[in-house]
Amino acid sequence: MGKTVVEKIMDAHLVDRLGEDMVVLRLDAVFCHEITTPLAIADLVARGKDRVFDPSRIKAVIDHVSPAKDSKTAMQGKTLRDWARRHGIQDFFDIGRNGICHALFPEKGFVRPGYTIIMGDSHTCTHGAFGAFAAGVGTTDLEVGILKGVCAFPRQKTIRIEVTGKLPEGVYAKDIVLSIIGELGVNGATNHVIEFCGPVIDALSMEARMTICNMAIEAGATCGICYPDETTLAYLWPFIRKEYPDRTHCLQDFQRWLPDADADYARVMVHDVSGLKPLVTFGFKPDQVQPAEQMQDVQVDQVYIGSCTNGRIEDLRIAADVLKGKRIQPKVRGIVSPATPSVFQQALKEGILEVFLDAGFCVTNPTCGACLGMSNGILAEGEVCASTTNRNFNGRMGKGGMVHLMSPATAAATALAGHIAPAERGGL
């Protein structure tokens, strides 16, 4: 019997077995940020085990509350900062160099096809876009990963989703993944890895693939995985060119992580997007989706464009195309947070930030604070936000607030209209 992608990765990283269905894997990287890692650090210190397995394989960033907003968040940043210095962690990104972890770490070339990665953050699954097995973990697993460079996982079953058809104009990666979550349900992929494949995925950019994999966790999946290919190679080539004689050898190496033709899947789905429309969530779960055109009676108070899902340069370009030369509704607060300093600089260079400012948006520094109601865009009770983020749980962006998830194009159109609206209605 052949193997799926994650089965190949797990077999290549196997250190030990804990019973029939539990395996211990060697980790290629441990990612850290200032919200979850200080808990692990404090416990390791208390246990007299303040060590790291390999400082070169640990990457850390302050990204959730940046700059700190109060004494508690200042102390979280200080704990991570002091720990990174104490252990010689060179890839630590402090204020001024920091960005949203799931955008910054790929941008720095820290991900490879076939890698195993953990982080104390549920959207670590984003890095599966590169053909890696990347999973969010709890504090105990994070501690072991930091200390020993290993992590225990259940054997993962795989759901293969082939995305077919022709993507309609004005429909984007966010709409694809929302439609998939709508079909699977929020628990439909629990304890599974999702392989995203097919001609539509093959044609997506790395940024769009990261958007797809980022939301795999919203269907309960441990990780979403795309097959490494020419697009992956082009993105990573500046970081790996010295590791291969040429691109052909690199691509051949990537192919060892492709699934076998006779791999065994728990479920196989074909998802045709030819008739897909811009989608929006309508409740407090990400599988509650319907076309934006059916929700135009929903007035919004705030529009947020950013996050590890949709804060990359491609996302800002899409939103700016909708906004260019127009002003958002006066009653709407528009906020845009470029995901990293590089994205911020590129948007500045291309005049994208000027488009947002002219349209009436507030431009913030790179941070994921608004997405989970920690900083830079918290909702008041009863307020409604059209957001490019990944979760719409009750109170996610602020107690008593309602979040509607959507693509950057739909969010921009909504800001212009003052109510939920697909992009084609944005200029009306």
Secondary structure, DSSP 4 states (H G I P E B T S, - for coil): -B--HHHHHHHHTEEEESSSSEEEEE-SEEEEETTTHHHHHHHHHHTT----S-GGGEEEE--SSSS--SHHHHHHHHHHHHHHHHTT-S-EE-TTT---HHHHHHHTT---TT-EEEESSGGGGGGGGGT-EEEE--HHHHHHHHHHSEEEEEPPEEEEEEEES-PPTT--HHHHHHHHHHHH-TTTTTTEEEEEESHHHHTS-HHHHHHHHHTGGGGT-SEEEE---HHHHHHHHHHHGGGSSSHHHHHHHHGGGSPPTTB--SEEEEEE-TT---EEE-SSSTT-EEEGGGGTT-B-SEEEE-HHHH-SHHHHHHHHHHHTT----TTPEEEE--SSHHHHHHHHHTTHHHHHHHHTEEE--S--TTTTTSSSSPPPTT-EEEESSS---TTTTSTT-EEEE--HHHHHHHHHHSB---GGGTT-
